[in-house]
């Protein structure tokens, strides 16, 4: 009896991994849409991440702009969170 195991080219695997990394959809959603088992696609994505393929892709203009916006926003949000902690501690102390 012959093997029913499917074989995929490296090009196909790379395309499937790019779909996961670029689309923001889950591995399960992409796997269903391309007809590959979720665990199989998950292994491909993990291997690509371990090999550093994800980090080698340069950011496009939109991604770069979002990164800069988020880097500016983080300090403000940290300050707001610290202030909220102090207010909560003050209210908790006042209630006792």
C-alpha positions as a Markdown table, in Angstrom:
| # | Residue | x | y | z |
|---|---|---|---|---|
| 1 | Unk | 0.0 | 0.0 | 0.0 |
| 2 | Unk | 1.4 | 3.4 | -1.0 |
| 3 | Unk | 2.0 | 6.3 | 1.3 |
| 4 | Unk | -0.7 | 8.9 | 1.5 |
| 5 | Unk | 1.6 | 11.5 | 3.0 |
| 6 | Unk | 1.5 | 14.8 | 1.1 |
| 7 | Unk | 4.8 | 16.5 | 0.2 |
| 8 | Unk | 5.1 | 20.3 | -0.1 |
| 9 | Unk | 7.7 | 22.3 | -1.9 |
| 10 | Unk | 9.8 | 24.8 | 0.0 |
| 11 | Unk | 8.3 | 27.5 | -2.1 |
| 12 | Unk | 4.7 | 26.4 | -1.1 |
| 13 | Unk | 5.8 | 26.3 | 2.6 |
| 14 | Unk | 7.3 | 29.8 | 2.3 |
| 15 | Unk | 4.2 | 31.2 | 0.8 |
| 16 | Unk | 2.0 | 29.6 | 3.5 |
| 17 | Unk | 4.3 | 31.0 | 6.2 |
| 18 | Unk | 4.2 | 34.5 | 4.6 |
| 19 | Unk | 0.4 | 34.3 | 4.6 |
| 20 | Unk | 0.4 | 33.7 | 8.4 |
| 21 | Unk | 3.0 | 36.3 | 9.2 |
| 22 | Unk | 1.7 | 39.1 | 6.9 |
| 23 | Unk | -2.1 | 38.6 | 7.2 |
| 24 | Unk | -2.4 | 38.6 | 11.0 |
| 25 | Unk | -4.9 | 35.7 | 10.7 |
| 26 | Unk | -4.4 | 32.7 | 12.9 |
| 27 | Unk | -2.6 | 29.6 | 11.9 |
| 28 | Unk | -5.8 | 27.7 | 12.1 |
| 29 | Unk | -7.6 | 30.0 | 9.8 |
| 30 | Unk | -4.9 | 30.0 | 7.2 |
| 31 | Unk | -4.5 | 26.2 | 7.4 |
| 32 | Unk | -8.2 | 25.7 | 6.8 |
| 33 | Unk | -8.1 | 28.1 | 3.8 |
| 34 | Unk | -5.2 | 26.4 | 2.1 |
| 35 | Unk | -6.1 | 22.8 | 3.0 |
| 36 | Unk | -3.1 | 22.0 | 5.3 |
| 37 | Unk | -3.3 | 20.5 | 8.8 |
| 38 | Unk | -3.0 | 23.2 | 11.5 |
| 39 | Unk | -0.1 | 21.4 | 13.2 |
| 40 | Unk | 1.8 | 21.2 | 9.9 |
| 41 | Unk | 1.5 | 24.9 | 9.2 |
| 42 | Unk | 2.3 | 25.6 | 12.8 |
| 43 | Unk | 5.6 | 23.7 | 12.5 |
| 44 | Unk | 6.4 | 25.6 | 9.3 |
| 45 | Unk | 5.8 | 28.9 | 11.0 |
| 46 | Unk | 7.8 | 28.0 | 14.1 |
| 47 | Unk | 10.7 | 26.9 | 11.9 |
| 48 | Unk | 10.6 | 30.1 | 10.0 |
| 49 | Unk | 10.6 | 32.1 | 13.2 |
| 50 | Unk | 13.4 | 30.1 | 14.6 |
| 51 | Unk | 15.4 | 30.6 | 11.4 |
| 52 | Unk | 14.9 | 34.3 | 11.7 |
| 53 | Unk | 13.0 | 34.7 | 8.4 |
| 54 | Unk | 10.4 | 36.9 | 10.1 |
| 55 | Unk | 12.9 | 39.5 | 11.3 |
| 56 | Unk | 14.7 | 39.7 | 7.9 |
| 57 | Unk | 11.7 | 41.3 | 6.2 |
| 58 | Unk | 12.1 | 45.1 | 6.2 |
| 59 | Unk | 9.3 | 47.3 | 7.5 |
| 60 | Unk | 7.1 | 49.1 | 4.9 |
| 61 | Unk | 6.1 | 52.7 | 5.4 |
| 62 | Unk | 2.9 | 52.0 | 7.2 |
| 63 | Unk | 4.6 | 49.6 | 9.6 |
| 64 | Unk | 7.4 | 52.0 | 10.3 |
| 65 | Unk | 5.0 | 54.9 | 11.0 |
| 66 | Unk | 3.0 | 52.6 | 13.4 |
| 67 | Unk | 6.2 | 51.6 | 15.1 |
| 68 | Unk | 7.2 | 55.2 | 15.7 |
| 69 | Unk | 3.7 | 56.1 | 16.9 |
| 70 | Unk | 3.7 | 53.2 | 19.4 |
| 71 | Unk | 7.2 | 54.1 | 20.6 |
| 72 | Unk | 5.9 | 57.6 | 21.4 |
| 73 | Unk | 2.7 | 56.3 | 23.0 |
| 74 | Unk | 4.4 | 53.8 | 25.4 |
| 75 | Unk | 5.9 | 56.3 | 27.8 |
| 76 | Unk | 2.6 | 58.1 | 28.2 |
| 77 | Unk | 0.7 | 54.9 | 28.8 |
| 78 | Unk | 3.3 | 53.8 | 31.4 |
| 79 | Unk | 2.9 | 57.1 | 33.2 |
| 80 | Unk | -0.9 | 56.8 | 33.1 |
| 81 | Unk | -0.7 | 53.2 | 34.5 |
| 82 | Unk | 1.7 | 54.3 | 37.3 |
| 83 | Unk | -0.7 | 57.2 | 38.2 |
| 84 | Unk | -3.7 | 54.8 | 38.2 |
| 85 | Unk | -1.8 | 52.6 | 40.6 |
| 86 | Unk | -1.1 | 55.5 | 43.0 |
| 87 | Unk | -4.7 | 56.6 | 42.9 |
| 88 | Unk | -6.0 | 53.1 | 43.6 |
| 89 | Unk | -3.6 | 52.8 | 46.5 |
| 90 | Unk | -4.7 | 56.2 | 47.8 |
| 91 | Unk | -8.4 | 55.2 | 47.6 |
| 92 | Unk | -7.7 | 51.8 | 49.3 |
| 93 | Unk | -5.8 | 53.5 | 52.1 |
| 94 | Unk | -8.5 | 56.1 | 52.5 |
| 95 | Unk | -11.2 | 53.4 | 52.8 |
| 96 | Unk | -9.5 | 51.7 | 55.8 |
